Amino acid sequence: MDILCVCGMGIGTSVILRSNVEQVAADMGLDVNVQTADAGSAMGTANMCDLVLTSAELAGQLSGTSTPVEVVSNFMDKDEIRSVLEKYAA
């Protein structure tokens, strides 16, 4: 599964989210490829992914993508991340 983690600048919080997604996915036995992007360039990348994870503040900017966009309220909360990934686990 290809996952895109989006934050305002594409560094910092999206990298934290990526790390936590990779850890949770590994615990779940999921094969994931996780990328990061800033909000401005995310639209182009999002359509090539299976899932986009972002904050509530940025989710609206990604509403035009054909890829599901899920809001993660706390990028450090691995239980929240797990619940989102469980929706899309094959």
PATI-802028 format. One record per atom (N, C-alpha, C): residue in one letter; chain; atom name; x, y, z. Coordinates in pm, whole numbers, plus 32768, in hexadecimal, padded with zeros to 4 digits. Layout:
# residues N
{"A" "A" "CA" {X Y Z}};
...
END
This chain:
# residues 90
{"M" "A" "N" {8055 7F8B 8000}};
{"M" "A" "CA" {8000 8000 8000}};
{"M" "A" "C" {805A 807C 8000}};
{"D" "A" "N" {803C 80D8 7FA6}};
{"D" "A" "CA" {8086 8156 7F9F}};
{"D" "A" "C" {8038 81C0 7FED}};
{"I" "A" "N" {807D 81FD 804E}};
{"I" "A" "CA" {803E 825F 80A7}};
{"I" "A" "C" {808A 82E3 809D}};
{"L" "A" "N" {8040 8350 8097}};
{"L" "A" "CA" {807B 83D5 8095}};
{"L" "A" "C" {8056 841E 8115}};
{"C" "A" "N" {80BB 844E 815D}};
{"C" "A" "CA" {80A8 849D 81D7}};
{"C" "A" "C" {80C0 8530 81B3}};
{"V" "A" "N" {805D 8583 81D1}};
{"V" "A" "CA" {8062 860F 81A6}};
{"V" "A" "C" {805F 866E 821D}};
{"C" "A" "N" {80BA 86D0 821B}};
{"C" "A" "CA" {80B6 873D 827C}};
{"C" "A" "C" {80CD 87BF 8230}};
{"G" "A" "N" {80CB 882B 8275}};
{"G" "A" "CA" {80D5 88AE 8235}};
{"G" "A" "C" {8153 88C3 81E4}};
{"M" "A" "N" {81C4 8898 8216}};
{"M" "A" "CA" {8243 88B1 81D4}};
{"M" "A" "C" {8282 8832 8199}};
{"G" "A" "N" {824F 87BD 81B8}};
{"G" "A" "CA" {8287 8741 8182}};
{"G" "A" "C" {82FC 870B 81D1}};
{"I" "A" "N" {831F 874F 823A}};
{"I" "A" "CA" {8389 8721 8294}};
{"I" "A" "C" {8354 872D 8322}};
{"G" "A" "N" {8396 86F3 837E}};
{"G" "A" "CA" {836B 8702 8409}};
{"G" "A" "C" {82FA 86A4 842C}};
{"T" "A" "N" {8280 86D9 8433}};
{"T" "A" "CA" {8211 8686 8464}};
{"T" "A" "C" {81EF 8613 8404}};
{"S" "A" "N" {81FD 8627 8383}};
{"S" "A" "CA" {81E1 85B8 8328}};
{"S" "A" "C" {8249 8549 8337}};
{"V" "A" "N" {82C4 856E 8359}};
{"V" "A" "CA" {832D 850A 836F}};
{"V" "A" "C" {830F 84BC 83EF}};
{"I" "A" "N" {82DF 84FF 8455}};
{"I" "A" "CA" {82B7 84BB 84D1}};
{"I" "A" "C" {8244 845B 84B4}};
{"L" "A" "N" {81E2 8489 8468}};
{"L" "A" "CA" {8171 8434 8445}};
{"L" "A" "C" {81A1 83BC 83F3}};
{"R" "A" "N" {81F8 83D4 8393}};
{"R" "A" "CA" {822D 8366 8341}};
{"R" "A" "C" {826F 82FD 8398}};
{"S" "A" "N" {82C1 8327 83F5}};
{"S" "A" "CA" {8306 82C9 844D}};
{"S" "A" "C" {82A3 8276 849E}};
{"N" "A" "N" {823E 82B7 84D4}};
{"N" "A" "CA" {81DA 826F 8523}};
{"N" "A" "C" {8184 8213 84CD}};
{"V" "A" "N" {8163 823D 8454}};
{"V" "A" "CA" {8117 81E7 83F8}};
{"V" "A" "C" {816A 816B 83D7}};
{"E" "A" "N" {81E9 817E 83BB}};
{"E" "A" "CA" {8240 810B 839B}};
{"E" "A" "C" {8248 80AA 8410}};
{"Q" "A" "N" {8253 80DF 848B}};
{"Q" "A" "CA" {8259 8088 8500}};
{"Q" "A" "C" {81D7 803B 8515}};
{"V" "A" "N" {8167 807F 850B}};
{"V" "A" "CA" {80E5 8040 851E}};
{"V" "A" "C" {80CD 7FD8 84B0}};
{"A" "A" "N" {80EB 7FFC 8434}};
{"A" "A" "CA" {80D8 7FA0 83C5}};
{"A" "A" "C" {812D 7F22 83D7}};
{"A" "A" "N" {81A8 7F33 8404}};
{"A" "A" "CA" {81FE 7EBF 841D}};
{"A" "A" "C" {81C2 7E66 8489}};
{"D" "A" "N" {818F 7EA2 84F3}};
{"D" "A" "CA" {814E 7E56 855F}};
{"D" "A" "C" {80D4 7E0A 852B}};
{"M" "A" "N" {8090 7E43 84C8}};
{"M" "A" "CA" {8019 7E06 848F}};
{"M" "A" "C" {8039 7DA3 841F}};
{"G" "A" "N" {80B8 7D9D 83F7}};
{"G" "A" "CA" {80E1 7D46 838B}};
{"G" "A" "C" {80BB 7D7B 8301}};
{"L" "A" "N" {80A9 7DFD 82F6}};
{"L" "A" "CA" {8086 7E3B 8276}};
{"L" "A" "C" {8103 7E64 822A}};
{"D" "A" "N" {80FF 7E50 81A8}};
{"D" "A" "CA" {816B 7E7D 8150}};
{"D" "A" "C" {8147 7F07 811E}};
{"V" "A" "N" {818E 7F6E 814E}};
{"V" "A" "CA" {816F 7FF7 8129}};
{"V" "A" "C" {81E9 803F 80F2}};
{"N" "A" "N" {81CD 809E 809C}};
{"N" "A" "CA" {8231 80FB 806A}};
{"N" "A" "C" {81FB 8185 808F}};
{"V" "A" "N" {823E 81CA 80EC}};
{"V" "A" "CA" {820B 8248 8121}};
{"V" "A" "C" {8260 82BC 80EF}};
{"Q" "A" "N" {821E 8320 80B6}};
{"Q" "A" "CA" {825F 8398 8085}};
{"Q" "A" "C" {822B 8410 80D3}};
{"T" "A" "N" {8274 847E 80CB}};
{"T" "A" "CA" {8246 84FB 8107}};
{"T" "A" "C" {823E 8566 809B}};
{"A" "A" "N" {81E8 85C9 80B5}};
{"A" "A" "CA" {81DA 8639 8057}};
{"A" "A" "C" {81A5 86B2 80A1}};
{"D" "A" "N" {81BE 8727 8068}};
{"D" "A" "CA" {8182 87A1 809D}};
{"D" "A" "C" {80F7 87AF 805F}};
{"A" "A" "N" {80A6 8802 809B}};
{"A" "A" "CA" {801B 8811 806E}};
{"A" "A" "C" {8013 8841 7FDE}};
{"G" "A" "N" {806E 8894 7FB4}};
{"G" "A" "CA" {8069 88CB 7F2D}};
{"G" "A" "C" {8083 8865 7EBF}};
{"S" "A" "N" {80DD 8809 7ED6}};
{"S" "A" "CA" {80FF 87A6 7E6F}};
{"S" "A" "C" {80B9 8720 7E84}};
{"A" "A" "N" {806C 8713 7EEE}};
{"A" "A" "CA" {802E 8692 7F0F}};
{"A" "A" "C" {7FC8 8663 7EA8}};
{"M" "A" "N" {7F81 86BF 7E67}};
{"M" "A" "CA" {7F19 8697 7E08}};
{"M" "A" "C" {7F51 8640 7D98}};
{"G" "A" "N" {7FC2 8664 7D62}};
{"G" "A" "CA" {7FFD 8614 7CF7}};
{"G" "A" "C" {8028 858B 7D25}};
{"T" "A" "N" {8060 8584 7D9A}};
{"T" "A" "CA" {8090 8505 7DD0}};
{"T" "A" "C" {801E 84AF 7E05}};
{"A" "A" "N" {7FB8 84ED 7E3B}};
{"A" "A" "CA" {7F4A 84A4 7E7B}};
{"A" "A" "C" {7F06 8444 7E1B}};
{"N" "A" "N" {7EF3 846C 7D9E}};
{"N" "A" "CA" {7EAE 8416 7D3E}};
{"N" "A" "C" {7EFC 8398 7D1A}};
{"M" "A" "N" {7F7A 8393 7D3F}};
{"M" "A" "CA" {7FCD 831D 7D25}};
{"M" "A" "C" {7FD5 82C2 7DA0}};
{"C" "A" "N" {7F8F 82E5 7E0A}};
{"C" "A" "CA" {7F94 8298 7E87}};
{"C" "A" "C" {7F0F 8255 7EA1}};
{"D" "A" "N" {7F0F 81FC 7F04}};
{"D" "A" "CA" {7E96 81B5 7F2D}};
{"D" "A" "C" {7E4C 81FC 7F9E}};
{"L" "A" "N" {7E97 824E 7FEA}};
{"L" "A" "CA" {7E5F 828F 8060}};
{"L" "A" "C" {7EAF 830C 807F}};
{"V" "A" "N" {7E69 8376 80A9}};
{"V" "A" "CA" {7EA9 83F1 80D5}};
{"V" "A" "C" {7E85 8407 8167}};
{"L" "A" "N" {7EE9 8424 81B9}};
{"L" "A" "CA" {7ED5 8445 8246}};
{"L" "A" "C" {7F01 84D4 825D}};
{"T" "A" "N" {7EAD 8521 82A2}};
{"T" "A" "CA" {7ECF 85AD 82BA}};
{"T" "A" "C" {7E81 85E0 8333}};
{"S" "A" "N" {7E94 8660 8351}};
{"S" "A" "CA" {7E4D 86A0 83BF}};
{"S" "A" "C" {7DC6 86D4 838E}};
{"A" "A" "N" {7D6E 86F2 83EB}};
{"A" "A" "CA" {7CEA 8728 83CA}};
{"A" "A" "C" {7CF7 87AD 8380}};
{"E" "A" "N" {7D5C 87FC 83A3}};
{"E" "A" "CA" {7D70 887F 8365}};
{"E" "A" "C" {7D91 8875 82D0}};
{"L" "A" "N" {7DD2 8809 82A8}};
{"L" "A" "CA" {7DFD 87FC 821C}};
{"L" "A" "C" {7DA5 87A0 81CA}};
{"A" "A" "N" {7D4F 8753 8208}};
{"A" "A" "CA" {7CFD 86F1 81C0}};
{"A" "A" "C" {7CAA 8730 8152}};
{"G" "A" "N" {7C73 87A5 816A}};
{"G" "A" "CA" {7C20 87E8 8106}};
{"G" "A" "C" {7C6B 880A 8087}};
{"Q" "A" "N" {7CEC 8826 8093}};
{"Q" "A" "CA" {7D3D 8847 801E}};
{"Q" "A" "C" {7D53 87CF 7FC4}};
{"L" "A" "N" {7D38 8757 7FF8}};
{"L" "A" "CA" {7D50 86DC 7FAD}};
{"L" "A" "C" {7CCE 869B 7F7F}};
{"S" "A" "N" {7C60 86E3 7F8A}};
{"S" "A" "CA" {7BDE 86A8 7F6C}};
{"S" "A" "C" {7BCC 8686 7ED8}};
{"G" "A" "N" {7C1C 86BC 7E7F}};
{"G" "A" "CA" {7C0E 86A0 7DF0}};
{"G" "A" "C" {7C53 8621 7DC2}};
{"T" "A" "N" {7C99 85DE 7E1A}};
{"T" "A" "CA" {7CE1 8565 7DF2}};
{"T" "A" "C" {7C83 84ED 7DEE}};
{"S" "A" "N" {7CA6 848D 7D9B}};
{"S" "A" "CA" {7C57 8411 7D94}};
{"S" "A" "C" {7C7F 83AF 7E02}};
{"T" "A" "N" {7CE8 83CE 7E49}};
{"T" "A" "CA" {7D1C 8378 7EB4}};
{"T" "A" "C" {7CD6 839A 7F37}};
{"P" "A" "N" {7CB3 8335 7F88}};
{"P" "A" "CA" {7C77 8353 800B}};
{"P" "A" "C" {7CD5 83A8 8061}};
{"V" "A" "N" {7C9B 840D 80A1}};
{"V" "A" "CA" {7CE6 8465 80FB}};
{"V" "A" "C" {7CB0 844F 8187}};
{"E" "A" "N" {7D07 8429 81E2}};
{"E" "A" "CA" {7CE1 8411 826D}};
{"E" "A" "C" {7D27 8477 82C7}};
{"V" "A" "N" {7CDC 84AA 8326}};
{"V" "A" "CA" {7D12 8509 8387}};
{"V" "A" "C" {7D4A 84BD 83FE}};
{"V" "A" "N" {7DC3 84E2 8425}};
{"V" "A" "CA" {7E01 84AF 849F}};
{"V" "A" "C" {7E0D 8527 84FD}};
{"S" "A" "N" {7DC7 8521 856C}};
{"S" "A" "CA" {7DC6 8593 85CA}};
{"S" "A" "C" {7E48 85A1 8616}};
{"N" "A" "N" {7E82 8530 863C}};
{"N" "A" "CA" {7EFE 8531 868A}};
{"N" "A" "C" {7F63 84D8 8643}};
{"F" "A" "N" {7FC4 8514 8602}};
{"F" "A" "CA" {8027 84C9 85B4}};
{"F" "A" "C" {807D 846D 860A}};
{"M" "A" "N" {807A 847E 868D}};
{"M" "A" "CA" {80C7 842A 86E8}};
{"M" "A" "C" {8076 83B5 8720}};
{"D" "A" "N" {7FF5 83B5 8709}};
{"D" "A" "CA" {7F9C 8351 8743}};
{"D" "A" "C" {7F97 82D5 86E9}};
{"K" "A" "N" {7FE2 826F 870E}};
{"K" "A" "CA" {7FEB 81F7 86BC}};
{"K" "A" "C" {7F68 81A9 86BA}};
{"D" "A" "N" {7F17 81B4 8722}};
{"D" "A" "CA" {7E95 8172 8721}};
{"D" "A" "C" {7E39 81B2 86BA}};
{"E" "A" "N" {7E3D 8236 86B1}};
{"E" "A" "CA" {7DEC 827B 864C}};
{"E" "A" "C" {7E1B 8255 85BF}};
{"I" "A" "N" {7E9D 8252 85AC}};
{"I" "A" "CA" {7ED6 822C 852A}};
{"I" "A" "C" {7EAD 819D 8508}};
{"R" "A" "N" {7EB3 8144 8568}};
{"R" "A" "CA" {7E8C 80B8 8553}};
{"R" "A" "C" {7DFA 80B0 8527}};
{"S" "A" "N" {7DA3 80FB 8568}};
{"S" "A" "CA" {7D15 80F5 8545}};
{"S" "A" "C" {7CFC 8124 84B6}};
{"V" "A" "N" {7D48 8186 8488}};
{"V" "A" "CA" {7D3C 81B3 83FE}};
{"V" "A" "C" {7D70 8148 839E}};
{"L" "A" "N" {7DE4 8111 83BB}};
{"L" "A" "CA" {7E1E 80AB 8363}};
{"L" "A" "C" {7DC7 802E 835C}};
{"E" "A" "N" {7D85 800C 83C9}};
{"E" "A" "CA" {7D2F 7F95 83CB}};
{"E" "A" "C" {7CBE 7FA0 8366}};
{"K" "A" "N" {7C91 801A 834B}};
{"K" "A" "CA" {7C26 802F 82E8}};
{"K" "A" "C" {7C52 8006 825B}};
{"Y" "A" "N" {7CD4 8011 8240}};
{"Y" "A" "CA" {7D08 7FFD 81B9}};
{"Y" "A" "C" {7D5F 7F81 81AB}};
{"A" "A" "N" {7D73 7F38 8217}};
{"A" "A" "CA" {7DC4 7EBE 8212}};
{"A" "A" "C" {7D7E 7E56 81BC}};
{"A" "A" "N" {7DC9 7E1B 8161}};
{"A" "A" "CA" {7D8D 7DB7 8107}};
{"A" "A" "C" {7D86 7D2F 8148}};
END
